Amino acid sequence: MVVIPHPFKFETGFSEDSIRKYASDIDAIEVYNPYNIIYGNREAYNLAKELNKCIITGSDAHNLKSI
């Protein structure tokens, strides 16, 4: 399963062009990440719906203190 984490997130996210380029290989797109800007989350949701991809959300917790 291929999941795109936090697209549109400044500096570390996947670009729309990259997602579209590899769309046939992508299973799901993260559409909500608390560390992403609202615009990025909204755009990720719209793109996932347009490409008919599963939508997921994540905490972006990389350690116990972040939970």
Legacy VTK file of the C-alpha trace (Angstrom):
# vtk DataFile Version 3.0
C-alpha trace
ASCII
DATASET POLYDATA
POINTS 67 float
0.000 0.000 0.000
1.308 3.427 -0.974
0.190 6.345 1.181
1.188 9.955 0.584
1.813 11.641 3.962
1.124 15.357 4.450
1.004 16.558 0.870
1.282 20.315 0.426
3.148 20.623 3.754
5.785 23.353 3.486
9.262 21.951 2.710
8.492 18.293 3.514
5.292 17.505 1.669
4.625 16.025 -1.725
3.718 18.431 -4.503
0.529 18.190 -6.511
2.585 17.548 -9.646
4.322 14.573 -8.021
1.061 13.123 -6.779
-0.540 13.440 -10.196
2.525 11.931 -11.890
2.390 8.808 -9.711
-1.376 8.702 -9.144
-1.766 5.208 -10.575
0.638 3.880 -7.910
-0.949 5.715 -4.959
-3.567 4.037 -2.757
-4.307 6.778 -0.217
-3.578 10.415 0.572
-3.346 11.959 4.027
-5.897 14.773 4.051
-5.506 16.014 7.614
-2.302 16.592 9.529
-2.309 18.847 12.610
1.052 20.339 11.638
-0.063 21.269 8.144
-1.679 24.561 7.199
-5.449 24.537 6.665
-5.000 25.277 2.977
-2.723 22.238 2.579
-5.185 19.927 4.295
-8.053 21.250 2.176
-6.112 20.884 -1.064
-5.059 17.347 -0.126
-8.696 16.417 0.504
-9.842 17.905 -2.797
-7.083 16.140 -4.721
-7.782 12.782 -3.052
-11.451 13.056 -3.957
-10.640 14.105 -7.532
-8.234 11.174 -7.982
-10.621 8.771 -6.217
-8.059 7.832 -3.557
-8.690 6.626 -0.026
-8.411 9.434 2.510
-6.543 9.084 5.783
-5.469 11.282 8.663
-2.470 11.145 10.942
-1.161 12.593 14.169
2.374 13.063 12.800
3.580 11.814 16.179
7.190 10.691 15.849
7.718 10.164 19.567
5.712 9.470 22.723
5.638 13.140 23.796
3.755 14.052 20.599
0.806 11.804 21.400
LINES 1 68
67 0 1 2 3 4 5 6 7 8 9 10 11 12 13 14 15 16 17 18 19 20 21 22 23 24 25 26 27 28 29 30 31 32 33 34 35 36 37 38 39 40 41 42 43 44 45 46 47 48 49 50 51 52 53 54 55 56 57 58 59 60 61 62 63 64 65 66
